Amino acid sequence: MSEPASRFPLAPMCPLIRWLTVGLLMLPLGLVVAALREPVLWTLVVMMAFLYAAVWLFWRPWGFEVAAAGLGIRFPSWTRVLPRAAIQGARQMSRQEFRQEFGWALRVGVGGLWGGFGWLWTRKRGFVEFYISRLDGLVVVDRPFGKALLITPSDPEAFVRAVVA
């Protein structure tokens, strides 16, 4: 996205997701202590470190950019661009409103480590793509084709204004 863009970092984690993340980050430390006694566990420590690094680099976005070309989802190691024609609009939504419109949801992807990223299968609308770091300040980006996008930008109101402008 070469033209000037409005940038919105991923919102700070809410307390629940922060505590889930802290707990999940303690797991490798506990495994290191266990691996000092049982060397075969080092394989598990390395695999877990690789998985955590992959989540950080490839699945957890840093933020979002809104430009004339469309919506950029910025990851540490890559950027995904949804063309403007693939965006119908954006709107803020509470958890309760999300449940009313989409129904209950089942996560398919990463959850708990720095947020939730991947897909949600919802009872009423099928799959929804999501990149969230908190349980409030939700924004739904509606798309004419494909899955809706659920995100948590740092400033939801400004993000929605930038998308619909």
N, C-alpha and C positions, 0 to 999 in steps of 0.2 A: 504494500500500500504506500505509494510514493507521495500522494498529496497530504497536506496537513490533516491530522486526525484528532478527534477527541479521545483521550485515553482515560481508562477507568481500571484501576487495579482491582484484583480480586478482593472482595471485602475481607476484613479481619475475621478470624474464626470466632464463632460464638463459644461460650463456656463449655457446652457439651462436646462440641467437636474438638476444642482445645484439649480437654481432658482425655478424650478418646485417643488423640494424637500422642499425648504424653505417655499414656499407657502402652500404645503400640510401639513407641520409641524405646520403652523400657525392655521390651521383649528381647531385642538383640543384645542388650547389656546383660540380661539374665542368662542368655545363651552363651555369651562369652565366658561368664563365670563358670557355667556348667562345662563348657568345652575345655577349660583348664584342668578339669578332673577327668573328662571323657573326650579324648581327642577326636573321635569320630564325629562329634557335634560341630567341628569347625566347618564341615561341608555345609551344614544347615546355616551357620552364621554367614558364610560367604553368599549363599543363595538368598538369604533374607536381605543382606546389604545390597545385593544386585537388584532385588525387587523394589526396595525402598528408593534406590537411585532412579530406577525406571519410572516409578510413580512421579517423583519430583521432576524429572527431565521431560517426560513424554505425556503424562496424563493430567498433571495439575497445571492449569494455566496461571500465568502471572497476572494477566489482565485482558482487557478487551479494548479494541479501537474501533471507533465509528468514523467512517470517511465516506466520501461520495461513492467510492467503489464498492462499499459494503461494510460488513462487520468482520474485523480481524480478531481471532482468538489467539492470543500470544502465549506460547509455551516457552520454557527456557531453551529448548533445542529446535523449535520450529514454530511456524505461524500458519494457522488455517484461516482462509478467507471465504466468507459466505458472500457471494455477489449481492448487490442491492436488490436485484430482481428476485432473489431467493428469500427476501425478508418482507413480510406483509405488515408487520408492526411490532410494537413492544408495549408491555404493560406491567405495572407492579401488581403483585399478588401476595396475599397473606397465606400462611399454611392452610388455614381453614378454607379460603377461597380455592386454593389449589386442590384440596380434597374434594370440594364440591364439584369442580369442573372436570377433574381428571380421575377422581375415585382413588382408591387405595393404590399404592405403588410398590413394586418389587424391584430392588436395585440389581442391575447387572453391570458390574464394574468395580471400581475401587471405592471403598467406603470406610470412613473413620480416620484414615491417615491424611491429615491436612484438609479433609473435607470429603465430598462425594463427587466422583467423576465417572462418566460413562453413560449408561442408559438406565432409564427407569421403565419398567413395563407397568402401564397404568390400566386399570380396569375399564375406564370409559374411552380413552383415546389411544390405546396401544402404546408404542414406544415413544419416549421423550428423551432427548439427549440432555445431559445435565452436567454442570460444572459449578458446584456450590461449596461454600466454605462456612455457611451459617444457615440457620433455620428460619431466619426472618430476612427482610429486605430482598425477597425473591422477585426476579423479573422473568417473565415469559416472553420470548421472542417467537412470534407466530410466523410460520412459513407457509406459502401457498402449496408447496409440495414437500414431502418428507416430514421428518419429525419436528415437533415444537422443540424449542431450546429453553431450558431452565437454567438461569445463572444468578450469581450474587455479585454484581459490581459494587465497588466501594460507595458510589453515590447513585442509588437506583433511580431517583427522580431525574437527575441530570442525564443519565444514560438513556432513559425513555425519551426525554426531550430531544436528545441528539439523534436517536434512531428515527423518530417520527418527523423530524424537521426536513 
